[in-house]
Amino acid sequence: MTDLARITVDPEVCGGRPCIRGLRVRVKDILDMLAGGASRDEILADYPYLEDADITAALNYAAAQTDHLILRVA
């Protein structure tokens, strides 16, 4: 499974927001925890059904979302 294959979007789960493996843990939830200073180990302890690769997938997904072409009008 590639990292990004761990990210799922289903209109029936969390309102269609990107989640980890169909679980009700949103990519944003993981990013918020990391931004708030939580370590990977703390997140995994709080959410034992998550895997370390899920956290990596959330980071890679966020990075991919910010990597878009910017067009400038002359």
CHARMM internal coordinates of N, CA and C (Angstrom, degrees):
IC EDIT
DIST 1 N 1 CA 1.4464
DIST 1 CA 1 C 1.5308
ANGL 1 N 1 CA 1 C 108.02
DIST 1 C 2 N 1.3167
ANGL 1 CA 1 C 2 N 116.06
DIHE 1 N 1 CA 1 C 2 N 125.53
DIST 2 N 2 CA 1.4577
ANGL 1 C 2 N 2 CA 118.23
DIHE 1 CA 1 C 2 N 2 CA 176.03
DIST 2 CA 2 C 1.5173
ANGL 2 N 2 CA 2 C 108.84
DIHE 1 C 2 N 2 CA 2 C -77.15
DIST 2 C 3 N 1.3074
ANGL 2 CA 2 C 3 N 115.52
DIHE 2 N 2 CA 2 C 3 N 161.01
DIST 3 N 3 CA 1.4671
ANGL 2 C 3 N 3 CA 119.89
DIHE 2 CA 2 C 3 N 3 CA -178.61
DIST 3 CA 3 C 1.5144
ANGL 3 N 3 CA 3 C 111.93
DIHE 2 C 3 N 3 CA 3 C -51.67
DIST 3 C 4 N 1.3158
ANGL 3 CA 3 C 4 N 117.18
DIHE 3 N 3 CA 3 C 4 N -51.40
DIST 4 N 4 CA 1.4691
ANGL 3 C 4 N 4 CA 119.86
DIHE 3 CA 3 C 4 N 4 CA -173.51
DIST 4 CA 4 C 1.5205
ANGL 4 N 4 CA 4 C 112.42
DIHE 3 C 4 N 4 CA 4 C -70.63
DIST 4 C 5 N 1.3245
ANGL 4 CA 4 C 5 N 117.71
DIHE 4 N 4 CA 4 C 5 N -18.99
DIST 5 N 5 CA 1.4668
ANGL 4 C 5 N 5 CA 120.13
DIHE 4 CA 4 C 5 N 5 CA 176.16
DIST 5 CA 5 C 1.5332
ANGL 5 N 5 CA 5 C 110.49
DIHE 4 C 5 N 5 CA 5 C -69.03
DIST 5 C 6 N 1.3210
ANGL 5 CA 5 C 6 N 117.18
DIHE 5 N 5 CA 5 C 6 N -17.50
DIST 6 N 6 CA 1.4648
ANGL 5 C 6 N 6 CA 121.58
DIHE 5 CA 5 C 6 N 6 CA 177.22
DIST 6 CA 6 C 1.5254
ANGL 6 N 6 CA 6 C 111.70
DIHE 5 C 6 N 6 CA 6 C -75.36
DIST 6 C 7 N 1.3164
ANGL 6 CA 6 C 7 N 117.55
DIHE 6 N 6 CA 6 C 7 N -16.62
DIST 7 N 7 CA 1.4634
ANGL 6 C 7 N 7 CA 122.12
DIHE 6 CA 6 C 7 N 7 CA -179.47
DIST 7 CA 7 C 1.5213
ANGL 7 N 7 CA 7 C 108.40
DIHE 6 C 7 N 7 CA 7 C -91.05
DIST 7 C 8 N 1.3207
ANGL 7 CA 7 C 8 N 116.10
DIHE 7 N 7 CA 7 C 8 N 124.34
DIST 8 N 8 CA 1.4609
ANGL 7 C 8 N 8 CA 120.44
DIHE 7 CA 7 C 8 N 8 CA -179.96
DIST 8 CA 8 C 1.5209
ANGL 8 N 8 CA 8 C 109.81
DIHE 7 C 8 N 8 CA 8 C -121.85
DIST 8 C 9 N 1.3199
ANGL 8 CA 8 C 9 N 114.21
DIHE 8 N 8 CA 8 C 9 N 150.62
DIST 9 N 9 CA 1.4674
ANGL 8 C 9 N 9 CA 121.11
DIHE 8 CA 8 C 9 N 9 CA 176.41
DIST 9 CA 9 C 1.5217
ANGL 9 N 9 CA 9 C 106.52
DIHE 8 C 9 N 9 CA 9 C -129.78
DIST 9 C 10 N 1.3046
ANGL 9 CA 9 C 10 N 115.78
DIHE 9 N 9 CA 9 C 10 N 118.29
DIST 10 N 10 CA 1.4629
ANGL 9 C 10 N 10 CA 122.09
DIHE 9 CA 9 C 10 N 10 CA -178.57
DIST 10 CA 10 C 1.5249
ANGL 10 N 10 CA 10 C 107.21
DIHE 9 C 10 N 10 CA 10 C -137.69
DIST 10 C 11 N 1.3273
ANGL 10 CA 10 C 11 N 117.65
DIHE 10 N 10 CA 10 C 11 N 122.84
DIST 11 N 11 CA 1.4655
ANGL 10 C 11 N 11 CA 119.89
DIHE 10 CA 10 C 11 N 11 CA -178.52
DIST 11 CA 11 C 1.5327
ANGL 11 N 11 CA 11 C 113.02
DIHE 10 C 11 N 11 CA 11 C -57.70
DIST 11 C 12 N 1.3291
ANGL 11 CA 11 C 12 N 117.48
DIHE 11 N 11 CA 11 C 12 N -20.56
DIST 12 N 12 CA 1.4599
ANGL 11 C 12 N 12 CA 121.50
DIHE 11 CA 11 C 12 N 12 CA -179.07
DIST 12 CA 12 C 1.5306
ANGL 12 N 12 CA 12 C 112.94
DIHE 11 C 12 N 12 CA 12 C -88.77
DIST 12 C 13 N 1.3305
ANGL 12 CA 12 C 13 N 117.00
DIHE 12 N 12 CA 12 C 13 N -6.40
DIST 13 N 13 CA 1.4688
ANGL 12 C 13 N 13 CA 120.89
DIHE 12 CA 12 C 13 N 13 CA -178.29
DIST 13 CA 13 C 1.5275
ANGL 13 N 13 CA 13 C 108.89
DIHE 12 C 13 N 13 CA 13 C -120.84
DIST 13 C 14 N 1.3072
ANGL 13 CA 13 C 14 N 116.44
DIHE 13 N 13 CA 13 C 14 N 119.74
DIST 14 N 14 CA 1.4763
ANGL 13 C 14 N 14 CA 122.99
DIHE 13 CA 13 C 14 N 14 CA 178.75
DIST 14 CA 14 C 1.5284
ANGL 14 N 14 CA 14 C 112.85
DIHE 13 C 14 N 14 CA 14 C 52.88
DIST 14 C 15 N 1.3049
ANGL 14 CA 14 C 15 N 115.86
DIHE 14 N 14 CA 14 C 15 N 37.52
DIST 15 N 15 CA 1.4614
ANGL 14 C 15 N 15 CA 120.26
DIHE 14 CA 14 C 15 N 15 CA 176.53
DIST 15 CA 15 C 1.5195
ANGL 15 N 15 CA 15 C 114.47
DIHE 14 C 15 N 15 CA 15 C 63.43
DIST 15 C 16 N 1.3235
ANGL 15 CA 15 C 16 N 116.78
DIHE 15 N 15 CA 15 C 16 N 24.56
DIST 16 N 16 CA 1.4594
ANGL 15 C 16 N 16 CA 120.39
DIHE 15 CA 15 C 16 N 16 CA 178.07
DIST 16 CA 16 C 1.5206
ANGL 16 N 16 CA 16 C 113.85
DIHE 15 C 16 N 16 CA 16 C 83.83
DIST 16 C 17 N 1.3166
ANGL 16 CA 16 C 17 N 117.01
DIHE 16 N 16 CA 16 C 17 N 7.14
DIST 17 N 17 CA 1.4724
ANGL 16 C 17 N 17 CA 119.29
DIHE 16 CA 16 C 17 N 17 CA 177.57
DIST 17 CA 17 C 1.5214
ANGL 17 N 17 CA 17 C 108.93
DIHE 16 C 17 N 17 CA 17 C -76.24
DIST 17 C 18 N 1.3244
ANGL 17 CA 17 C 18 N 117.36
DIHE 17 N 17 CA 17 C 18 N 151.16
DIST 18 N 18 CA 1.4729
ANGL 17 C 18 N 18 CA 120.60
DIHE 17 CA 17 C 18 N 18 CA -178.88
DIST 18 CA 18 C 1.5384
ANGL 18 N 18 CA 18 C 110.62
DIHE 17 C 18 N 18 CA 18 C -61.45
DIST 18 C 19 N 1.3322
ANGL 18 CA 18 C 19 N 115.00
DIHE 18 N 18 CA 18 C 19 N 129.65
DIST 19 N 19 CA 1.4619
ANGL 18 C 19 N 19 CA 122.67
DIHE 18 CA 18 C 19 N 19 CA -178.69
DIST 19 CA 19 C 1.5247
ANGL 19 N 19 CA 19 C 110.25
DIHE 18 C 19 N 19 CA 19 C -126.13
DIST 19 C 20 N 1.3005
ANGL 19 CA 19 C 20 N 114.89
DIHE 19 N 19 CA 19 C 20 N 170.19
DIST 20 N 20 CA 1.4516
ANGL 19 C 20 N 20 CA 121.35
DIHE 19 CA 19 C 20 N 20 CA 177.24
DIST 20 CA 20 C 1.5179
ANGL 20 N 20 CA 20 C 109.35
DIHE 19 C 20 N 20 CA 20 C -92.72
DIST 20 C 21 N 1.3103
ANGL 20 CA 20 C 21 N 116.58
DIHE 20 N 20 CA 20 C 21 N 118.45
DIST 21 N 21 CA 1.4666
ANGL 20 C 21 N 21 CA 125.02
DIHE 20 CA 20 C 21 N 21 CA 174.49
DIST 21 CA 21 C 1.5269
ANGL 21 N 21 CA 21 C 114.39
DIHE 20 C 21 N 21 CA 21 C 45.79
DIST 21 C 22 N 1.3185
ANGL 21 CA 21 C 22 N 117.54
DIHE 21 N 21 CA 21 C 22 N 36.99
DIST 22 N 22 CA 1.4549
ANGL 21 C 22 N 22 CA 120.95
DIHE 21 CA 21 C 22 N 22 CA 178.42
DIST 22 CA 22 C 1.5169
ANGL 22 N 22 CA 22 C 114.13
DIHE 21 C 22 N 22 CA 22 C 76.13
DIST 22 C 23 N 1.3217
ANGL 22 CA 22 C 23 N 116.20
DIHE 22 N 22 CA 22 C 23 N -1.14
DIST 23 N 23 CA 1.4610
ANGL 22 C 23 N 23 CA 120.29
DIHE 22 CA 22 C 23 N 23 CA 176.05
DIST 23 CA 23 C 1.5226
ANGL 23 N 23 CA 23 C 108.65
DIHE 22 C 23 N 23 CA 23 C -75.16
DIST 23 C 24 N 1.2753
ANGL 23 CA 23 C 24 N 117.45
DIHE 23 N 23 CA 23 C 24 N 166.30
DIST 24 N 24 CA 1.4643
ANGL 23 C 24 N 24 CA 120.36
DIHE 23 CA 23 C 24 N 24 CA 179.23
DIST 24 CA 24 C 1.5173
ANGL 24 N 24 CA 24 C 111.21
DIHE 23 C 24 N 24 CA 24 C -90.91
DIST 24 C 25 N 1.3194
ANGL 24 CA 24 C 25 N 114.25
DIHE 24 N 24 CA 24 C 25 N 43.88
DIST 25 N 25 CA 1.4666
ANGL 24 C 25 N 25 CA 121.75
DIHE 24 CA 24 C 25 N 25 CA 173.59
DIST 25 CA 25 C 1.5186
ANGL 25 N 25 CA 25 C 105.73
DIHE 24 C 25 N 25 CA 25 C -117.44
DIST 25 C 26 N 1.3123
ANGL 25 CA 25 C 26 N 115.70
DIHE 25 N 25 CA 25 C 26 N 111.46
DIST 26 N 26 CA 1.4588
ANGL 25 C 26 N 26 CA 120.26
DIHE 25 CA 25 C 26 N 26 CA -176.80
DIST 26 CA 26 C 1.5262
ANGL 26 N 26 CA 26 C 111.04
DIHE 25 C 26 N 26 CA 26 C -78.62
DIST 26 C 27 N 1.3118
ANGL 26 CA 26 C 27 N 115.67
DIHE 26 N 26 CA 26 C 27 N 153.52
DIST 27 N 27 CA 1.4605
ANGL 26 C 27 N 27 CA 121.40
DIHE 26 CA 26 C 27 N 27 CA 173.81
DIST 27 CA 27 C 1.5249
ANGL 27 N 27 CA 27 C 108.47
DIHE 26 C 27 N 27 CA 27 C -55.09
DIST 27 C 28 N 1.3195
ANGL 27 CA 27 C 28 N 116.84
DIHE 27 N 27 CA 27 C 28 N -42.72
DIST 28 N 28 CA 1.4683
ANGL 27 C 28 N 28 CA 121.41
DIHE 27 CA 27 C 28 N 28 CA -179.70
DIST 28 CA 28 C 1.5251
ANGL 28 N 28 CA 28 C 111.29
DIHE 27 C 28 N 28 CA 28 C -59.95
DIST 28 C 29 N 1.3144
ANGL 28 CA 28 C 29 N 117.97
DIHE 28 N 28 CA 28 C 29 N -37.30
DIST 29 N 29 CA 1.4623
ANGL 28 C 29 N 29 CA 120.62
DIHE 28 CA 28 C 29 N 29 CA 179.02
DIST 29 CA 29 C 1.5294
ANGL 29 N 29 CA 29 C 110.61
DIHE 28 C 29 N 29 CA 29 C -60.34
DIST 29 C 30 N 1.3117
ANGL 29 CA 29 C 30 N 116.41
DIHE 29 N 29 CA 29 C 30 N -44.89
DIST 30 N 30 CA 1.4638
ANGL 29 C 30 N 30 CA 120.70
DIHE 29 CA 29 C 30 N 30 CA 179.30
DIST 30 CA 30 C 1.5193
ANGL 30 N 30 CA 30 C 110.54
DIHE 29 C 30 N 30 CA 30 C -65.65
DIST 30 C 31 N 1.3217
ANGL 30 CA 30 C 31 N 116.44
DIHE 30 N 30 CA 30 C 31 N -44.07
DIST 31 N 31 CA 1.4633
ANGL 30 C 31 N 31 CA 119.79
DIHE 30 CA 30 C 31 N 31 CA 179.36
DIST 31 CA 31 C 1.5247
ANGL 31 N 31 CA 31 C 111.07
DIHE 30 C 31 N 31 CA 31 C -63.10
DIST 31 C 32 N 1.3242
ANGL 31 CA 31 C 32 N 117.20
DIHE 31 N 31 CA 31 C 32 N -40.16
DIST 32 N 32 CA 1.4685
ANGL 31 C 32 N 32 CA 120.72
DIHE 31 CA 31 C 32 N 32 CA 177.97
DIST 32 CA 32 C 1.5262
ANGL 32 N 32 CA 32 C 111.36
DIHE 31 C 32 N 32 CA 32 C -62.85
DIST 32 C 33 N 1.3250
ANGL 32 CA 32 C 33 N 116.47
DIHE 32 N 32 CA 32 C 33 N -41.40
DIST 33 N 33 CA 1.4645
ANGL 32 C 33 N 33 CA 119.26
DIHE 32 CA 32 C 33 N 33 CA 179.08
DIST 33 CA 33 C 1.5230
ANGL 33 N 33 CA 33 C 111.29
DIHE 32 C 33 N 33 CA 33 C -64.30
DIST 33 C 34 N 1.3254
ANGL 33 CA 33 C 34 N 116.31
DIHE 33 N 33 CA 33 C 34 N -43.97
DIST 34 N 34 CA 1.4628
ANGL 33 C 34 N 34 CA 119.98
DIHE 33 CA 33 C 34 N 34 CA 178.78
DIST 34 CA 34 C 1.5300
ANGL 34 N 34 CA 34 C 110.58
DIHE 33 C 34 N 34 CA 34 C -63.82
DIST 34 C 35 N 1.3333
ANGL 34 CA 34 C 35 N 116.32
DIHE 34 N 34 CA 34 C 35 N -43.59
DIST 35 N 35 CA 1.4632
ANGL 34 C 35 N 35 CA 120.31
DIHE 34 CA 34 C 35 N 35 CA 179.91
DIST 35 CA 35 C 1.5277
ANGL 35 N 35 CA 35 C 111.00
DIHE 34 C 35 N 35 CA 35 C -64.15
DIST 35 C 36 N 1.3150
ANGL 35 CA 35 C 36 N 116.40
DIHE 35 N 35 CA 35 C 36 N -29.09
DIST 36 N 36 CA 1.4532
ANGL 35 C 36 N 36 CA 120.83
DIHE 35 CA 35 C 36 N 36 CA 179.31
DIST 36 CA 36 C 1.5202
ANGL 36 N 36 CA 36 C 113.55
DIHE 35 C 36 N 36 CA 36 C -82.02
DIST 36 C 37 N 1.3287
ANGL 36 CA 36 C 37 N 116.17
DIHE 36 N 36 CA 36 C 37 N 0.81
DIST 37 N 37 CA 1.4521
ANGL 36 C 37 N 37 CA 120.00
DIHE 36 CA 36 C 37 N 37 CA 175.82
DIST 37 CA 37 C 1.5180
ANGL 37 N 37 CA 37 C 115.97
DIHE 36 C 37 N 37 CA 37 C 101.27
DIST 37 C 38 N 1.3232
ANGL 37 CA 37 C 38 N 117.38
DIHE 37 N 37 CA 37 C 38 N 1.27
DIST 38 N 38 CA 1.4672
ANGL 37 C 38 N 38 CA 119.55
DIHE 37 CA 37 C 38 N 38 CA 178.07
DIST 38 CA 38 C 1.5221
ANGL 38 N 38 CA 38 C 109.97
DIHE 37 C 38 N 38 CA 38 C -69.38
DIST 38 C 39 N 1.3039
ANGL 38 CA 38 C 39 N 116.23
DIHE 38 N 38 CA 38 C 39 N 141.21
DIST 39 N 39 CA 1.4626
ANGL 38 C 39 N 39 CA 120.71
DIHE 38 CA 38 C 39 N 39 CA 176.44
DIST 39 CA 39 C 1.5308
ANGL 39 N 39 CA 39 C 109.08
DIHE 38 C 39 N 39 CA 39 C -87.09
DIST 39 C 40 N 1.3105
ANGL 39 CA 39 C 40 N 115.67
DIHE 39 N 39 CA 39 C 40 N 164.99
DIST 40 N 40 CA 1.4626
ANGL 39 C 40 N 40 CA 119.97
DIHE 39 CA 39 C 40 N 40 CA 175.51
DIST 40 CA 40 C 1.5249
ANGL 40 N 40 CA 40 C 110.31
DIHE 39 C 40 N 40 CA 40 C -56.61
DIST 40 C 41 N 1.3291
ANGL 40 CA 40 C 41 N 116.12
DIHE 40 N 40 CA 40 C 41 N -44.07
DIST 41 N 41 CA 1.4646
ANGL 40 C 41 N 41 CA 120.24
DIHE 40 CA 40 C 41 N 41 CA -178.73
DIST 41 CA 41 C 1.5287
ANGL 41 N 41 CA 41 C 111.70
DIHE 40 C 41 N 41 CA 41 C -61.89
DIST 41 C 42 N 1.3257
ANGL 41 CA 41 C 42 N 117.38
DIHE 41 N 41 CA 41 C 42 N -38.53
DIST 42 N 42 CA 1.4670
ANGL 41 C 42 N 42 CA 120.72
DIHE 41 CA 41 C 42 N 42 CA 178.21
DIST 42 CA 42 C 1.5292
ANGL 42 N 42 CA 42 C 110.67
DIHE 41 C 42 N 42 CA 42 C -65.78
DIST 42 C 43 N 1.3083
ANGL 42 CA 42 C 43 N 116.17
DIHE 42 N 42 CA 42 C 43 N -43.44
DIST 43 N 43 CA 1.4729
ANGL 42 C 43 N 43 CA 120.02
DIHE 42 CA 42 C 43 N 43 CA 179.21
DIST 43 CA 43 C 1.5220
ANGL 43 N 43 CA 43 C 109.83
DIHE 42 C 43 N 43 CA 43 C -62.51
DIST 43 C 44 N 1.3175
ANGL 43 CA 43 C 44 N 117.11
DIHE 43 N 43 CA 43 C 44 N -45.78
DIST 44 N 44 CA 1.4615
ANGL 43 C 44 N 44 CA 120.78
DIHE 43 CA 43 C 44 N 44 CA -179.03
DIST 44 CA 44 C 1.5260
ANGL 44 N 44 CA 44 C 111.73
DIHE 43 C 44 N 44 CA 44 C -65.66
DIST 44 C 45 N 1.3222
ANGL 44 CA 44 C 45 N 117.18
DIHE 44 N 44 CA 44 C 45 N -32.26
DIST 45 N 45 CA 1.4708
ANGL 44 C 45 N 45 CA 120.45
DIHE 44 CA 44 C 45 N 45 CA 176.95
DIST 45 CA 45 C 1.5282
ANGL 45 N 45 CA 45 C 110.73
DIHE 44 C 45 N 45 CA 45 C -69.77
DIST 45 C 46 N 1.3324
ANGL 45 CA 45 C 46 N 116.80
DIHE 45 N 45 CA 45 C 46 N -38.51
DIST 46 N 46 CA 1.4650
ANGL 45 C 46 N 46 CA 121.44
DIHE 45 CA 45 C 46 N 46 CA -179.86
DIST 46 CA 46 C 1.5264
ANGL 46 N 46 CA 46 C 112.50
DIHE 45 C 46 N 46 CA 46 C -75.48
DIST 46 C 47 N 1.3185
ANGL 46 CA 46 C 47 N 116.98
DIHE 46 N 46 CA 46 C 47 N -28.14
DIST 47 N 47 CA 1.4644
ANGL 46 C 47 N 47 CA 122.95
DIHE 46 CA 46 C 47 N 47 CA -178.19
DIST 47 CA 47 C 1.5327
ANGL 47 N 47 CA 47 C 108.03
DIHE 46 C 47 N 47 CA 47 C -128.01
DIST 47 C 48 N 1.3275
ANGL 47 CA 47 C 48 N 117.74
DIHE 47 N 47 CA 47 C 48 N 77.72
DIST 48 N 48 CA 1.4664
ANGL 47 C 48 N 48 CA 120.80
DIHE 47 CA 47 C 48 N 48 CA -172.89
DIST 48 CA 48 C 1.5298
ANGL 48 N 48 CA 48 C 114.86
DIHE 47 C 48 N 48 CA 48 C -63.51
DIST 48 C 49 N 1.3198
ANGL 48 CA 48 C 49 N 117.93
DIHE 48 N 48 CA 48 C 49 N -16.02
DIST 49 N 49 CA 1.4578
ANGL 48 C 49 N 49 CA 121.30
DIHE 48 CA 48 C 49 N 49 CA 178.05
DIST 49 CA 49 C 1.5290
ANGL 49 N 49 CA 49 C 111.60
DIHE 48 C 49 N 49 CA 49 C -83.31
DIST 49 C 50 N 1.3282
ANGL 49 CA 49 C 50 N 118.10
DIHE 49 N 49 CA 49 C 50 N -7.22
DIST 50 N 50 CA 1.4634
ANGL 49 C 50 N 50 CA 121.24
DIHE 49 CA 49 C 50 N 50 CA 174.64
DIST 50 CA 50 C 1.5245
ANGL 50 N 50 CA 50 C 109.64
DIHE 49 C 50 N 50 CA 50 C -86.51
DIST 50 C 51 N 1.3192
ANGL 50 CA 50 C 51 N 114.81
DIHE 50 N 50 CA 50 C 51 N 157.42
DIST 51 N 51 CA 1.4609
ANGL 50 C 51 N 51 CA 121.98
DIHE 50 CA 50 C 51 N 51 CA 176.77
DIST 51 CA 51 C 1.5238
ANGL 51 N 51 CA 51 C 108.35
DIHE 50 C 51 N 51 CA 51 C -119.31
DIST 51 C 52 N 1.3174
ANGL 51 CA 51 C 52 N 115.48
DIHE 51 N 51 CA 51 C 52 N 157.52
DIST 52 N 52 CA 1.4618
ANGL 51 C 52 N 52 CA 119.93
DIHE 51 CA 51 C 52 N 52 CA 179.45
DIST 52 CA 52 C 1.5285
ANGL 52 N 52 CA 52 C 110.99
DIHE 51 C 52 N 52 CA 52 C -55.29
DIST 52 C 53 N 1.3199
ANGL 52 CA 52 C 53 N 116.88
DIHE 52 N 52 CA 52 C 53 N -37.93
DIST 53 N 53 CA 1.4673
ANGL 52 C 53 N 53 CA 120.92
DIHE 52 CA 52 C 53 N 53 CA 179.59
DIST 53 CA 53 C 1.5290
ANGL 53 N 53 CA 53 C 111.91
DIHE 52 C 53 N 53 CA 53 C -63.80
DIST 53 C 54 N 1.3356
ANGL 53 CA 53 C 54 N 117.99
DIHE 53 N 53 CA 53 C 54 N -25.39
DIST 54 N 54 CA 1.4671
ANGL 53 C 54 N 54 CA 121.05
DIHE 53 CA 53 C 54 N 54 CA 176.53
DIST 54 CA 54 C 1.5280
ANGL 54 N 54 CA 54 C 110.56
DIHE 53 C 54 N 54 CA 54 C -66.39
DIST 54 C 55 N 1.3203
ANGL 54 CA 54 C 55 N 116.55
DIHE 54 N 54 CA 54 C 55 N -39.29
DIST 55 N 55 CA 1.4580
ANGL 54 C 55 N 55 CA 120.44
DIHE 54 CA 54 C 55 N 55 CA 178.27
DIST 55 CA 55 C 1.5223
ANGL 55 N 55 CA 55 C 110.07
DIHE 54 C 55 N 55 CA 55 C -66.57
DIST 55 C 56 N 1.3167
ANGL 55 CA 55 C 56 N 116.69
DIHE 55 N 55 CA 55 C 56 N -43.07
DIST 56 N 56 CA 1.4646
ANGL 55 C 56 N 56 CA 120.92
DIHE 55 CA 55 C 56 N 56 CA 176.36
DIST 56 CA 56 C 1.5204
ANGL 56 N 56 CA 56 C 110.49
DIHE 55 C 56 N 56 CA 56 C -60.45
DIST 56 C 57 N 1.3259
ANGL 56 CA 56 C 57 N 116.34
DIHE 56 N 56 CA 56 C 57 N -41.26
DIST 57 N 57 CA 1.4656
ANGL 56 C 57 N 57 CA 120.60
DIHE 56 CA 56 C 57 N 57 CA 179.32
DIST 57 CA 57 C 1.5255
ANGL 57 N 57 CA 57 C 110.98
DIHE 56 C 57 N 57 CA 57 C -62.54
DIST 57 C 58 N 1.3305
ANGL 57 CA 57 C 58 N 117.43
DIHE 57 N 57 CA 57 C 58 N -41.19
DIST 58 N 58 CA 1.4623
ANGL 57 C 58 N 58 CA 120.93
DIHE 57 CA 57 C 58 N 58 CA 179.05
DIST 58 CA 58 C 1.5211
ANGL 58 N 58 CA 58 C 110.62
DIHE 57 C 58 N 58 CA 58 C -62.16
DIST 58 C 59 N 1.3217
ANGL 58 CA 58 C 59 N 116.61
DIHE 58 N 58 CA 58 C 59 N -42.32
DIST 59 N 59 CA 1.4670
ANGL 58 C 59 N 59 CA 120.07
DIHE 58 CA 58 C 59 N 59 CA 178.56
DIST 59 CA 59 C 1.5241
ANGL 59 N 59 CA 59 C 111.08
DIHE 58 C 59 N 59 CA 59 C -66.27
DIST 59 C 60 N 1.3166
ANGL 59 CA 59 C 60 N 117.04
DIHE 59 N 59 CA 59 C 60 N -42.91
DIST 60 N 60 CA 1.4672
ANGL 59 C 60 N 60 CA 120.03
DIHE 59 CA 59 C 60 N 60 CA 179.33
DIST 60 CA 60 C 1.5270
ANGL 60 N 60 CA 60 C 111.30
DIHE 59 C 60 N 60 CA 60 C -65.81
DIST 60 C 61 N 1.3198
ANGL 60 CA 60 C 61 N 117.08
DIHE 60 N 60 CA 60 C 61 N -37.70
DIST 61 N 61 CA 1.4649
ANGL 60 C 61 N 61 CA 120.92
DIHE 60 CA 60 C 61 N 61 CA 177.66
DIST 61 CA 61 C 1.5308
ANGL 61 N 61 CA 61 C 110.11
DIHE 60 C 61 N 61 CA 61 C -63.05
DIST 61 C 62 N 1.3186
ANGL 61 CA 61 C 62 N 116.47
DIHE 61 N 61 CA 61 C 62 N -46.29
DIST 62 N 62 CA 1.4637
ANGL 61 C 62 N 62 CA 120.28
DIHE 61 CA 61 C 62 N 62 CA 179.33
DIST 62 CA 62 C 1.5235
ANGL 62 N 62 CA 62 C 111.06
DIHE 61 C 62 N 62 CA 62 C -61.99
DIST 62 C 63 N 1.3194
ANGL 62 CA 62 C 63 N 116.66
DIHE 62 N 62 CA 62 C 63 N -41.52
DIST 63 N 63 CA 1.4656
ANGL 62 C 63 N 63 CA 120.25
DIHE 62 CA 62 C 63 N 63 CA 178.88
DIST 63 CA 63 C 1.5243
ANGL 63 N 63 CA 63 C 110.38
DIHE 62 C 63 N 63 CA 63 C -62.82
DIST 63 C 64 N 1.3200
ANGL 63 CA 63 C 64 N 116.97
DIHE 63 N 63 CA 63 C 64 N -41.41
DIST 64 N 64 CA 1.4677
ANGL 63 C 64 N 64 CA 120.69
DIHE 63 CA 63 C 64 N 64 CA -179.64
DIST 64 CA 64 C 1.5241
ANGL 64 N 64 CA 64 C 110.92
DIHE 63 C 64 N 64 CA 64 C -65.82
DIST 64 C 65 N 1.3278
ANGL 64 CA 64 C 65 N 117.30
DIHE 64 N 64 CA 64 C 65 N -34.60
DIST 65 N 65 CA 1.4654
ANGL 64 C 65 N 65 CA 120.83
DIHE 64 CA 64 C 65 N 65 CA -179.47
DIST 65 CA 65 C 1.5145
ANGL 65 N 65 CA 65 C 112.42
DIHE 64 C 65 N 65 CA 65 C -68.75
DIST 65 C 66 N 1.3114
ANGL 65 CA 65 C 66 N 117.48
DIHE 65 N 65 CA 65 C 66 N -25.83
DIST 66 N 66 CA 1.4638
ANGL 65 C 66 N 66 CA 119.88
DIHE 65 CA 65 C 66 N 66 CA -179.08
DIST 66 CA 66 C 1.5148
ANGL 66 N 66 CA 66 C 112.58
DIHE 65 C 66 N 66 CA 66 C -92.67
DIST 66 C 67 N 1.3224
ANGL 66 CA 66 C 67 N 116.74
DIHE 66 N 66 CA 66 C 67 N -5.80
DIST 67 N 67 CA 1.4616
ANGL 66 C 67 N 67 CA 121.16
DIHE 66 CA 66 C 67 N 67 CA -178.26
DIST 67 CA 67 C 1.5258
ANGL 67 N 67 CA 67 C 109.56
DIHE 66 C 67 N 67 CA 67 C -96.27
DIST 67 C 68 N 1.3114
ANGL 67 CA 67 C 68 N 116.21
DIHE 67 N 67 CA 67 C 68 N 79.89
DIST 68 N 68 CA 1.4545
ANGL 67 C 68 N 68 CA 120.40
DIHE 67 CA 67 C 68 N 68 CA -179.64
DIST 68 CA 68 C 1.5285
ANGL 68 N 68 CA 68 C 109.65
DIHE 67 C 68 N 68 CA 68 C -128.43
DIST 68 C 69 N 1.2712
ANGL 68 CA 68 C 69 N 113.93
DIHE 68 N 68 CA 68 C 69 N 156.91
DIST 69 N 69 CA 1.4596
ANGL 68 C 69 N 69 CA 121.62
DIHE 68 CA 68 C 69 N 69 CA -178.96
DIST 69 CA 69 C 1.5286
ANGL 69 N 69 CA 69 C 110.35
DIHE 68 C 69 N 69 CA 69 C -69.20
DIST 69 C 70 N 1.2934
ANGL 69 CA 69 C 70 N 116.48
DIHE 69 N 69 CA 69 C 70 N 134.43
DIST 70 N 70 CA 1.4625
ANGL 69 C 70 N 70 CA 121.63
DIHE 69 CA 69 C 70 N 70 CA 174.97
DIST 70 CA 70 C 1.5206
ANGL 70 N 70 CA 70 C 107.67
DIHE 69 C 70 N 70 CA 70 C -110.86
DIST 70 C 71 N 1.3183
ANGL 70 CA 70 C 71 N 115.28
DIHE 70 N 70 CA 70 C 71 N 121.06
DIST 71 N 71 CA 1.4606
ANGL 70 C 71 N 71 CA 120.06
DIHE 70 CA 70 C 71 N 71 CA 178.82
DIST 71 CA 71 C 1.5150
ANGL 71 N 71 CA 71 C 108.94
DIHE 70 C 71 N 71 CA 71 C -98.39
DIST 71 C 72 N 1.2830
ANGL 71 CA 71 C 72 N 114.74
DIHE 71 N 71 CA 71 C 72 N 132.05
DIST 72 N 72 CA 1.4723
ANGL 71 C 72 N 72 CA 120.23
DIHE 71 CA 71 C 72 N 72 CA 177.86
DIST 72 CA 72 C 1.5338
ANGL 72 N 72 CA 72 C 108.81
DIHE 71 C 72 N 72 CA 72 C -109.43
DIST 72 C 73 N 1.3035
ANGL 72 CA 72 C 73 N 114.24
DIHE 72 N 72 CA 72 C 73 N 135.31
DIST 73 N 73 CA 1.4561
ANGL 72 C 73 N 73 CA 119.95
DIHE 72 CA 72 C 73 N 73 CA 179.25
DIST 73 CA 73 C 1.5270
ANGL 73 N 73 CA 73 C 107.51
DIHE 72 C 73 N 73 CA 73 C -92.00
DIST 73 C 74 N 1.3244
ANGL 73 CA 73 C 74 N 115.21
DIHE 73 N 73 CA 73 C 74 N 127.49
DIST 74 N 74 CA 1.4655
ANGL 73 C 74 N 74 CA 119.53
DIHE 73 CA 73 C 74 N 74 CA -178.27
DIST 74 CA 74 C 1.5043
ANGL 74 N 74 CA 74 C 111.36
DIHE 73 C 74 N 74 CA 74 C -77.27
END
COOR INIT
IC SEED 1 N 1 CA 1 C
IC BUILD
